[in-house]
Amino acid sequence: MLVSAFSLALFLSAALLFLVEPMFAKMALPVLGGSAAVWTTCLAFFQAALLAGYAYAHALVKWLGRRAQVAVHAGVSLLALAVLPVHVPSGAAPPTASNPTWWLLRLLLVSVGLPFFALSATTPLLQKWFADSRHHAAGDPYFLYAASNAGSLLGLLSYPFVLEPLLRLRSQSGVWTWGYGLFLVLGAGCILLVWRPRHGESEAKAPPEEAPSGEAAADNSGTPAWRQVSRWVALAFVPSSLMLGVTTALTTDIPPIPLFWVLPLALYLLSFVMVFAPRSLVPHQWLSRRLPLLILAAAIPIVLKGALPLIALLLIDLLALFAVALVCHGEIARTRPTTRHLTGFYLCIAVGGVLGGAFNAFLAPVLFSAVLELPIALVLAALLCPSPDLAEETPRTRLLDYVLPAALGVAVVIGILELQVRGVAPGRLFNLLIFGPAAICCLRFGKRPRRFGLGVAALIMASQAYAGPFGRILHRERSFYGVYRVGDDVERNYRVLFHGGTAHGVQSLDPSRACEPEAYYTRSGPIGQVFQAFRGSPVLENVALIGLGAGVMACYQQAHERFTFYEIDPAVLRIAQDRHYFTYLADCGSPPRVVLGDARLSLRDAPEHGYGLMVFDAFSGDSIPTHLLTREALALYLSKLANDGILAFHISNRYLDLHGVLGSLAEDAGLACLANDEVAVDEAESREGKFASSWVVMARKAGDFGALSNDPRWSNLPASPGSPVWTDDYSNIVSILRFK
């Protein structure tokens, strides 16, 4: 009875914790432009709230008796009802000219902080109360931690596979609120079981402690030494940082949706379930021996700067994360203390987790202009994780631990420079000649953690001399919304703006073509056909363009026309306005107006029916803002569009097929809809900077399309059969994913 009650309460509280994380992040995602950093920041906040809950639980246990602990925590848990149901306050809007991280943290604190805090403290408190009982399993209650993490895992996985596809956000919040109510009932049952000392015992009398099962040392009953505490913190830091680094790497170039948030976090939680289970499922030493190979496999895509297929990238990164988490958390579980130090032990784990999250969410974006937290976490994992086959330390081996990685890094740099001088272009041959032998050498360092970790670091650092697919890098900048690179493609003689791995603007380095639209926006392409069809008509007198990029679309502006760009990221505006990188805005016609901020919020201030053409260029990247593709968003656009106006959507995308979404929106609103998928670009056009592209146009009636109606390159776009219309309360990106 006692075990069942405590297990069920812990299971439910943990499930609620990890249900609310992706749910609230999805609520906040629309007002923050679909940025991958939303989840990283949210998770860092939740880790900090978890730490606060553990610290609060530790303080209660240290300073109060059991009855006082129960009374205080019951009050906190009931107080959390005041902020339910969980929601984003109406009218909440992030700052337009500064980083919205602190705004998002304040939003999290106000909207979900208190219930999350109450739930997070439940895990250590209930385990401590169980440990103080007279149950035969009270001496080693760590199996309850596995039950708690199992609840976390189930709650996390149920969101993208059950709640998100079936329920709208408002209903999801309602379900969560009822779940919190059930948790209070179960918690009350546990309180009744521990409120009175059993069989006449004194409240202060503690049950006899047992050494924890597993591989923990027999002398762990004393206060853990600072060295052990520091090691627990470090071992918790690495998987936490790596988990967020993998998530950032995945959602920089694929959509930042709950499914891809959940996968790394689910593996992270599963590692806790497995290492704290009564019986080990994966032998610790067996996995430790194979860890170097998995770490190196995850480092190779970073070194090559190449775009792997989505499935390959997912498998490599997730497998490495899972292995590192199992080994690091296995080391923590192997050295866990007795129940006397239970809450302090969990506090150490939480400190390591929150430090890893804070490093990735707050320090890394400020310190680095690229996503370096993933390679740093891999290097730390290599340095920290144990090696069962470590040979005896001698002065010579310690010296070689530093000399050999340094020599490897120097050799890689020399090889890169030599092949570049010889004219070998980046590609498979280049990678095979340089990085193949280097990876083999690095793997041979695997039996010595220090040597292997420094070898991985040397390989990653040396690879900075390799340009890869980005060409010669002129500028790199990181913001809340992503990583931007400006590079020159010497072979094709043009400059490219990259957001993550996606080109967001191209300009020819030939002065005679400097004002010629390139990439997805050429005059012969679909958007060029739109401008040609309406050239000289009132439709082009006032044009709104959502998404600035390098400013390529400014090429279409003529003297009597007024273009207004809406751009969410100040970093993009800085790059587009810097003549050292791009000159579209400065030299190609009259300087257009640029409005900073989220397009939906900014468009509210635009004049009613003032735009003849509205061009939406926010979906070619893979972190798409779904709130720009909803029924409510379309209603806003129509209120700003002239009666005979045109909506044009650029939907070229590697991983998402948006045709059905737009077709369903058009049908729902009673609009005419055409699509043009220009999939074939000949070699001559490609050399001049033209990219294949897909565009969709909408109008109130088919006659408004003008010449496009009779153009065979444009065809009617039907609604997606059986696909619900996206709204502010519902979207399902998983249904439009194309894995390749």
Buried (B, 14 or more C-beta within 10 A) or exposed (E): EBBEBBBBBBBBBBBBBBBBBBBBBBBBBBBBBBBBBBBBBBBBBBBBBBBBBBBBBBBBBEEBEBBEBBBBBBEBBEEBBEBBBBBBEEEBEBEBEEBBBEBBBEBBBEBBBBBBBBBBBBBBBBBBBBBBBEBEBBBBBBBBBBBBBBBBBBBBBBBBEEBBEEBBBEEBBBBBBEBBEEBBEBBEBBBEBBEEBEEEBEEEEEBEBEBBEBEBEEEBBEEBEEEBBEBBBBBBBBBBBBBBBBBBBBBBBBBBBBBBBBBBBBBBBBBBBBBBBEEBEBEBEEBBBEBBEBBBBBBBBBBBBBBBEBEEBBEBBBBBBBBBBBBBBBBBBBBBBBBBBBBBBBBBBBBBBBBBBBBBBBEBBEEBBBBBBBBBBBBBBBBBBBBEEEEEEEEEBEEBBEEBBEBBBEBBBEBBEEBBEEEBEBEEEBBEBBBEBBBEBBBBBBBBBBBBBBBBBBBBBBBEBBBBBBBEBEBBBBBBBBBBBBBBBEEBBBBBBBBBBBBBBBBBEEEEBBBBBBBBBBBEBBBBBBBBBBEEEEBBBBBBBBBBBBBBBBBBBEEEBBBBBBBBBBBBBBBBBBEEBBBBBBBBBEBBEBBBBBBBBBBEEBEEEBBBBBBBBBBBBBBBBBBBBBBEBBEBBBEBBBEBBBBBBBBBBBBBBBBBBBBBBBBBBEBBBBBBBBEEBEEEBEEBBBBBBBBBBBBBEEEBBBEBBEBEEBEEBBBBEEBBBBBBBBBBBBEBBEEE
